[in-house]
Amino acid sequence: MEDLINRIVSIVSEHDKWRHSTINLIASENVMSPLAESLYLNDMLHRYAEGKPRKRYYQGTKYIDEIELLASDLMSKLFSANYAEVRPVSGTTANGTVFYALGGCGKKALIPPVQAGSHVSHTKFGILGALGIEHIEMPYDKDNFNIDVDKAVKMIEEVKPSFVVLGGSMYPFPHPVKEIAEAAHAVGAKVVYDAAHVLGLIAGKALSNPLTEGADVMTASTHKTFPGPQGGVILTNDRDLYKKISKIVFPVFVSNHHAHRLPSLAVTAIEMMNFGEEYAKQIVSNAKALAEELHSLGVKVLGEKLGFTRTHQVILDLSDRGGAAEAVVRLEEANIIANKNLLPWDPPDAIANPSGIRLGVQEMTRFGMKEGEMKEIAKFISDVLNGKDPKEVREKVIEFRREYVKVHYGYELNEVALKRFKEYLEMALNLTL
Ligand SMILES: *Cc1c(COP(=O)(O)O)cnc(C)c1O
């Protein structure tokens, strides 16, 4: 037993050390600030708080109530939304809640195709399909990597869907919210903007706020470009919709809602109020720098005539290099973590070896990297893609990464937080410090 326990501990330890020595370019991940991470470990992770603050089904929730109200209030302010629902435990749960509120069995939703970057939760394989809602593919313009507005407007008029979904998982260029919202509203359809990937860029005003552009509701994950704890959020100005949504989150999609993440969420919201603009601007600038350098090193990058990217993402096209499956494994051997991704022209069954690699620079930006560092990363990547031994590159990556360990655009533990953290370790883990 002791051996097994030690193995479990060392798996965690090896994971932690490994991931801190890699260049992580997974576009849907990030790290919290030290303050937010320290607060993540708290007794709320053992508790239930079903229902809404001050209207719970169990006793013992007075501090959870206070923190949930605070977190909702801060998220509302940050996104200039009247209502924020912070109980969904993930972006998928947030989508499920909103899709259920707007649709239900037999209803139709107009959503871009999967190859154009839609998330699995938008499809028949995910929560949309599980709810019995039909995914009708929104016309997509493969040359501009975006929705074909004219055709989409026509289709909205013909199909009269219950709702339209914008936003996605592969998302180098923002969708045209205004034009689509006008057409949708004209036929009584609601507009859902899924900001899972770009919530941090919206918070930092690098992208315009979809709610002011015409979206009725915004769903998101709170841990991608928004550098908070893993979780979900729903934001809206529509009072009736908010009420409906709040009645669906619990009891339909969550019972316990992982309240221990809410202090970290509240802290991250404050960090985004104070450092969000600087952070978001640097992300977009870094993404452009990475794309340009990769391009000049001979790697095919999507969207050259559109300036490669307007978000945190850079999409590589490896269709003339035999696809992405082997490339991402070789990159991992070099301690560069990225994922293979379908491109708009790939058939859906190309999922095992699609043409694309999706890169996101948000986490490395958070560790203080700027345009110059992006050029070095581009060189590491092109070396691996051009056949250099990944083990050789790995040595350099580990050396390079050592210089970037401090999290920027967020708070360290102050005296009060350090005292609380020590007390927690003593009390809950029975340690003597
Ligand atoms: C990641 C993602 C989600 C789901 O987020 P989880 O928090 O992982 O459940 C939903 N929509 C889009 C567009 C995403 O990229």
The ligand as an SDF file (V2000), in Angstrom:
LIG
                    3D

 15 15  0  0  0  0  0  0  0  0999 V2000
  -13.6750   24.7350  -24.1580 C   0  0  0  0  0  0  0  0  0  0  0  0
  -14.9600   25.1110  -24.7680 C   0  0  0  0  0  0  0  0  0  0  0  0
  -16.1680   24.8370  -24.1410 C   0  0  0  0  0  0  0  0  0  0  0  0
  -16.3110   23.9260  -22.9530 C   0  0  0  0  0  0  0  0  0  0  0  0
  -15.6080   24.2700  -21.8860 O   0  0  0  0  0  0  0  0  0  0  0  0
  -15.3690   23.3280  -20.6290 P   0  0  0  0  0  0  0  0  0  0  0  0
  -15.1580   24.3650  -19.5880 O   0  0  0  0  0  0  0  0  0  0  0  0
  -14.1840   22.5320  -20.9720 O   0  0  0  0  0  0  0  0  0  0  0  0
  -16.5630   22.4960  -20.4020 O   0  0  0  0  0  0  0  0  0  0  0  0
  -17.3380   25.3380  -24.6950 C   0  0  0  0  0  0  0  0  0  0  0  0
  -17.3070   26.0500  -25.8170 N   0  0  0  0  0  0  0  0  0  0  0  0
  -16.1580   26.3160  -26.4680 C   0  0  0  0  0  0  0  0  0  0  0  0
  -16.2180   27.1190  -27.7080 C   0  0  0  0  0  0  0  0  0  0  0  0
  -14.9550   25.8330  -25.9750 C   0  0  0  0  0  0  0  0  0  0  0  0
  -13.8380   26.0480  -26.6510 O   0  0  0  0  0  0  0  0  0  0  0  0
  1  2  1  0
  2  3  1  0
  2 14  2  0
  3  4  1  0
  3 10  2  0
  4  5  1  0
  5  6  1  0
  6  7  2  0
  6  8  1  0
  6  9  1  0
 10 11  1  0
 11 12  2  0
 12 13  1  0
 12 14  1  0
 14 15  1  0
M  END
$$$$
